[in-house]
């Protein structure tokens, strides 16, 4: 009975905030649009790791349309103000200027719209419409639940329905979220889940988030991606700066590491040998391409590097020492976000991109050193762990597009939201004379 009353009260408050009773029809319409954007963006984030691209894109375009209406009628205080804006603007400007030197204008235009402009709009929509403490927590919960749903459904499909043995790498047959790509999602959500477990107000909530953490950790281990294991370990170590109890969860993950079939073999010294790994050959090949166009790169289009009509990778392969040459077929991918940025936008683009990453890390440090409240300290440590894990994985994978590309901008948005909340806290303290 009490739950029904609480639910009715919550629904009444929600309805009142979305559509105030004393407002006229026009005001109700704009209130509805302001409420629709965070809902639609929440759906966009939830659907990111799931195979529902069309619905996800619909949520994005509806959000943009609602924002345009609100901007035209000046019914929103949407802003681009953020420490991230300068670095994002410079990097984006340099990528656009690459249209004048790109080897493929069509593909560059496509990726500028689909993998840069869209992600930038997602970033600022999240920063502007998830700018309260409660909404930051809600965004975190959406990421955790979404990744857990994907992991459970994916494991049922891969091991149950498709019948793969446990020795098989989880996701090997998936078209989009295969092998290492999915770990960007599972590790990000697992670290958020670990923080949420401590912050939950009830035993049921703590148990639920702990279960999510175990599922996401299991999915990461079954994936058997070595870069992901290193990233996950680094993230958990950083989380110990918040609570020493997290050492227990490091032990749990290491137990999973050794009981997961074949995973410990992939982590042996022989398996980790740098010269034996195909990535070392891919990195050297990418560097040969970069040396030919070091300033502007090939263009922002992601398919240019692998287009044999535009870039003769075979010719570059023959320039390498025998031990670093790839045998046919040559892998037409950098498998490294930093090399990918350099191939596309040159060394200038890499410097600007690294400036963006360093700005995000500085924002987290600024929040951590200024704010002593548990909310800000826990979030700054958690997002530092998430961001570090992302960068480590990005060193071994392409990370500028698809699900993992969206996650980069979601993390940047959460960092921006946290910094804005900390700034408001400082301003309020100054106004009250504290």
N, C-alpha and C positions, 0 to 999 in steps of 0.2 A: 504493500500500500504506500509506504514511504517512498519506494523507488518510483512508483507511478506519479506521485506528487512532484518529485524532483525532476522527472522527465518532462512532465507537463510544464513546470516552471522554466526549465531550460529551453524548451521549444517556444514557449511564449516570449522569453527574452530574445531568442534568436529571431523570431518573426518581427518583434518590435524593432530590433536593430536593422533588419533588412528593409522592413516596410513600416515606418512609424505611423501610428493611427491618425495623428494630427497633421500628417503631411498631405500635400495635394498630389495629383496623379503624376505630375512631372518630377517632383522630388522623390516619389516612390520609385519611379523608373530609374533615376540615377542612383538611388540607394541600392536598387537591385543589381545594377551593373557593377557597382563597387563591391558588392558581396559575391557576384558571379566570378570575378577575376581570380580571387584566391581559391575558390572552389575548383574552377577549371584548371588552374595551375597545379593544384593538389592532384587532380586526376592525371595531368601530364606527367608529373613526377612519379606517381604510382604506376603508370603504364610504361614508364621508360624501359624497364628490363623485360617486359612482357611482349609477346608477339601480337601486338595490337597497334601497329604503326599508324594506320588510318585514323583510328579513334584518337590516338595521342596527338596527331597533327590537327585534327578537328578542334581539340581543346585549345591548342596553341593559337590557331587562327581566330577562334571565337574570342579568346582573351585579348588578342591584338585589336580585333574589331571593337570590342567593348572599351578598350583603352583609348582608341582613336575618337570614339564618340564622347567620352569623358573629357578628353583634351580639347576637342573642338568647342564644347560648351563650358569649359573651365570648371568642371565639377570634380576635379582631383588635384591633389598637390604632388603628383608624380614628379620625381626629380632624378637627374643623372649625377647629382653630387655624391662623390665617393672618392676616397684615396685611390681606388682602382681605376677610375675613369681616365686619368691622364695616360697611364700605361696601356690601357685597353684602346684608347683613342689613337695613340701613336702606332701601336702594332696594327690596328685595323687600317689606318691610313696607309701604312707601308704595304700592307697586303693588297689594298686597292690600287695603289700606284704600280704594283706588279702587273697590272693589266697591260701596261705599255711594253713590257718586256717578256711576258709569258709566252710559252711555246704553244699554248692552247687556250685561246680566249674563252671559248664556250665552256670548257670544264672549269676554268678559273671562276667565271661568273656564277656557275652553278654552285660551287663550293663556298664562294663568298656569301651567297644568299642562304644556302642550306646549312652550312657548317660554321658560319661566323655570325652573320646578321641574326639568324634565328636564335642562336645561343646567347648572343648579347641581349636580345629582347627578353629571353627567359631569365637571364641574370637580373635585369633591372625590374622586371615584373615581380620576381620573388623578393627582391630587396624592398620594393615599395609596398607590397601588399602582404608581406609576412614580417612586419617590422615591430611586432610586440614579442615579449617573452613567451607568452602562451602560444603564439603562432609559430615561433621558432621551434618550440617543443613539438607542436603539431606536425611541422614539416619533417622533423626528425622521425617521428612515429610513422609517418607515411612512407619514408624511405625504408625503415626497418620492416614494416609489414609487407611492403611490396617485394623486397628482396627475399623475405621468408616464403611468401607465396610462390615466387619463382623457383626457389631452391627445392621446396617440397614437391611442387608440380614437376619440376625438371627431373628430380631423382626418381619419382614414380614412373615418368615416361621413359627415362633412359635405362634404368635398371629393372623396372617392373614390366612395363609394356614391351619395350624393345628387346629386353632380355640380355643386356650386356652384363658380363661378369664384373665383380667388384674391382678386379685388376684394371679394367678399362678406365681411361681418363674421362671423368664426368664432363659431358657436353661435347664429346668428340664429333658427334654427328649433327650438332645444332648448327643452323645456318648463320645466325647472328650472334648468339651468346655462347660461342664455343670456347673451349679450353680457357686460356688466360684472360680472355675478354670479360668473362663473367665474374672473375675475381675482383675486378674494380668495384662491382656492385656488392658482392658478398662481404668483402673486407670493410668497406665503408659502412655498410649497415651493421655489421657485427660490432664495430667499435662504438657506433652510436647506441647500439643495444646494450653494450656494457655500461655506458654512462647512464642510460635510461633506467637500467636495473637498480642502480644506487639511488636514483632520484624518484623512483616510484613511491607513491603514498600508501600503498597497500601490499600485503604479502602476495596476493593474487597477481598484482601488477609486476612485482619483482620476479615471481616465478615465470610469468609469461615472457618477460624480456630475457630472462636467463635461458628459457627454452629456445627463443629466437637466436640467441648467441650461439647455443650449441648446434642448432641446425645450420646456421650460416658458416660456422667453423668447420663442420663436417663437409659441407659443400665445397669449401675452399680446399680442404685436405684431399677430398676425392678428385678434385681437379688436377692435382699433382703438378701444378705450375711452380717451378722453383723460385722464380721472381716473386710470385704471390706469397709463398711461404716466408721469404725474407721480409717482404713488406709487412705481412701480418705480425711477424715477430717484433719488428721495429715499432709498429703501432702499439702493441701491448706493452712494450718496455716504456714507451712514452706515457702511456696511461697510468703507469705506476707512480708517476709524479703527482697524480691526483689522489690515488689511494694505493697504499702498499699491498692491500688485499688482492690487487690485480695479479700479484705473483702467482696466486692460486690458479688463475685462468691461463697464465702462461704455461703452468705445469699441465693443465688439462689439454691445451693445444699440442704440447709436446707428446703427450700420451697418444693423441690422435695421430700425430706424425709417425709414430713408430708402429702403430697397429694398422694403419692404412696400407693395404696391399701394394707392394712395389714402390711406394713413395720414398721409403728410406733408401732404396737403391738409387733413385734419381738424385738424392741429396748427397751421395758419396763423393769423395774427392775426384774420382775418375769422371763421374757424370758432370761435375761442376767445372771440369777443366776448361779454361778459357779458349785455348787453341783448338780443342776438339769440338766446341759448340759451333753450330752453323751460324749463330748470330755474329760471331767475330768476323766471319767472312762477309756477311751482309753489311756489317758496319764499315768494313774496309771498302767495299764496293760503293756504298753511299758516299763515302769521303772522296772517292775518285770523281764522282759526278759533281760534288760540291766544288771541287778545285777548278772545274771548268767554268762555273757560274757562281763565284763566291759572294758577290755583292747582292744581287737581286734574286738569285735562285731561278728555278724553272717556272715559277708561277704557283699560285695558291691551289690550283686544281690538284686533287689527290691522285687522279689517274694518270697524270703526265709522266711520272717516274716509271710506271709500268707499261707505258705505250711504246712498243718497239719501233713504231714509225717516227717517234719524236726523240726518244732516248735509246741509243744502242748500248744496252747494258753488256752485251757480249764483247763489244770493243773495250769497254772499261774493265771488264773481267780479265781480259788478256794482259792488261797493264800491271796486274797484281802479281806478287811473288807466287810461285807454284803452290805453296802451302795454304794460300789464302784465296785461291781461285775456286769458284763454284763449278761443279759439273752440271751439265744440262739435266733438268731445266734450271735456269737461273731464277732465284726467288726475287720477284719484282716488288719488294717491300723493304722499308728500312728497319722495321721492328724496333724503333726507338723514337719516342716523341721529339726529342731534341734534334736528332738528325733529320727527322721528318720536317720540322719547322725550318731547319737550315736548307734542306733541299728545296723547299717551296719558296722561302722568302729570303734566303741568303743569310750571311753572318749578321747583317744589320737587323733582320727580322728576329734572329735568335737572341740578340742582345735585348731587343724590346720585349720579347716574350719572357725572357728571364727576369727583366725588370718587373713585369707583372707578377711573376711568382714570388719574387723577393718582397714586393709591396704587400702581398697577401700575408707572408710570414711575418713581416714587420708589424702589420695590423694586429695579428694574434699576440705577438710579444708585447705590444703597447697595451692591449687589454689586460694581459696577464700581470704586467708589472704595476699597473695603476689601480686595478680593481681587486679588492680583498674579499669581496663577497663570494660565497661558494658557487653561486650561479655562473658568474663570469669566469672564475678560475677553472671550474670544471669544463665549461664550454671551450675556453681558450686551449686547454690541454687536449681535450677531445678532438677539436678541429685540427690542431697541430698534428696529432697522431693520424687522423684521416688523410690530411694533405700530404704528410710525409709518405704514408703508404701508397698514395696515388702516384707520387713522383717516382718512387722506387719501381713500381710496376710499369710506369711510363718509360722507364729506361730500357725495358725489355719488350715493349709492345707499342703498336700504333695507337695513339690515344686522342686524336684530334677530331674524331668523327664517331657517329653511332652512339650507343648507350654510354660508353666511357667518355666520349666528348661532352655529352650532356652533364654527366656527373662532375666534370671539372668545373663547369659553370654553376652547378648547384652548390658545390663546396665554396666557390668564390662568393656566391650570394649569401650563404650562411655566415661566412666570415664578415661580409659587409654588414649584414643585419646585426651581428654581435657587436661590431665596432660602433655602429650607430646607437645601439642600446647603451653601451658603455659611455658614449659621449653625452647622451641624455642624462645618465646618472650623475656624471661630473657636473653638468650644467645645473641640475636640480640641487646638488649639494652646495654649489656656489651661491645659488639664489637663497637658500635657507641659512647660509652662513656657517655650514658645517665644515 
